Amino acid sequence: MQINVLSWFLRQYASVGGGASPCKHILIPTEGSQLSTDALEKALPFAKEIGAKATVLTVVEPFHIFSTNIDQLESTREEYDRHSQQAADRILADAGARARTHGVDCHTTQVTNHEPAKAIIDTAAQRGCDLIAMASHGREGFTAFMVGSVTMKVLAHSKTRFWSTADETRRLRQRGKPRCGVHVRL
């Protein structure tokens, strides 16, 4: 249902501007979590429906000597790099297979950057993407401020159109009422 509503909305937006679908190339960032995999599974059928190609991106943070990341605290630089590369390869192979299943022309790419939001924004610009479709954990208030949100940083700083899928299950549990699971900035 959400895909059909979004598709209708984007087609209406396109007709105001003169006709063609506004989305020809969708960037789908993923770190391999269930939430980002769910976003990928929403974005790929949408890409197929509107005839857009997709680029799936995973961002690997470089090894830091001082870190709170448990993977980095327990590893040497070489172990961390090897583990990160294997994880990125696995994530991108899975995404490519999902795209083939949906019949979507898809390229996969990995970027190493200590600022995932900047890497996402830069990749969208470099690849000529006209929509970024990504997951959101739905953090708000103090938690969002303290933990930070890659999704919110991308939304705040990118000039590219943006579609975010929210963690609807968490919101329903916490608030006891339904919320819209799609945020669109065009």
Beta strands, then each sheet from edge to edge (+ up, - down):
strand 1: 25-29
strand 2: 53-60
strand 3: 106-112
strand 4: 131-136
strand 5: 161-166
strand 6: 182-185
sheet 1: 3+ 2+ 1+ 4+ 5+ 6-
end
